[in-house]
Amino acid sequence: MYYVYILYCVDKSYYIGITNNIILREAQHNAGLNKKSFTYKRRPVKLVYYTEFSDVNDAIAFEKRIKGWSRAKKEALISERFEDLPQLSMNKQKREEFENKVKSG
């Protein structure tokens, strides 16, 4: 199994990665084994989301996809608010138009 995961860092940023051992990988991030890593100066980190894949290529594709998401969209995924993802995927202008339409009924 392969896991795409999101860590919440002490500086309130998110780190997204892929691994085949989720427990070990979180421990490695918190141990600070690599001084050049994104999470080294952002420890401690906390695992806030993960999902499993049987195919490594699917896992890599999903990791790349969510790395490009906005913070709001990542937080919707973490909170399992899947119904919010389509609206959060809209560009800013379309999202504002959608929100105005919803407000006006």
N, C-alpha and C positions, 0 to 999 in steps of 0.2 A: 504494500500500500504506500501511496504517496500523499502527503498532506500539504495543502496551501494554508498558511497560517498568518494571523495578524497579531502583532505584539503591541501593547500600549506601553509607551516609554515614559520615564519620569518627567521628561520635558513636555509631555502631552502630545507628542508626535506618534505616528503609527509606523511600524516596520512590517513589511510583507515579505514572506519567504516561502520556500518549499523545502521539504525534508522527507525522509522515509522513517524518521524516528522523532515524533513530536516532543516527547518527554525529554529525551537527550538534548534536542536542539534548543529548547527553552533554557535548560540548565547551562548549555554552552554559552548562550547569549548572556545570561546573568553572571557567569564566571568571568567574562571579559577576556577570553582567550586571544582575541585579535584586536590589538590597539587601534588598527586602522578601520575596523568595522563601524557601521552606522550606529549600532547600539552601544558601543563601548562607553561613550561619555553620556549615554542616556539611560543607564542602569539605575535602579532595577527595572526590568521589563516584566510585563504580565501578559500571558496568553489570553486573548479576549475572543478569538475566533479561529476555527479551523474547519476544513472540509476535506474529505477523503477522495482519492482517485485511484483506480486500479491501473490506469495508463499514465505513464510519466509525461507523455506529450500533452495529454489533456490537462494535467496539473500545471505544466509550464505555461500553456496557453492561458489558463485561468489566472495564474499569478501575474503574468504580463498585463492582462486585461484590467485587473483590479488595481494594479499599481498606478494606472492612469486615471483612476476615479477621483472625484472630489472627496474632501473630508466628509461632507454630509452623506454622500453615497456610501462610503466605507462604513460610517456609523449606522446607516440603515441596514446594511448587511450584517454587521455585528449584532444589532438588536433584533435581527430577523424580521424587519419591517419590509418585506419583499414587495409589498404593494406600493411602497414609496419609490422604488427604483426607477420605474418608467418616467415619473415626473422629474426626478433628480437627474435623469439622463438628458433632458431637454437642454438646449442652450439657454443662456440667460434670458434672451428676449422671448422665446417660446414659453419658458417657465413663468415669466411675469404675465404673459397673456393668459396662460392656463390658470394662474392664481387669481387674476382679475375676473376671469370667467366664472370660476368657482364662487368667488365672493359675491358676484352679482346674481348668481342663481341661474 
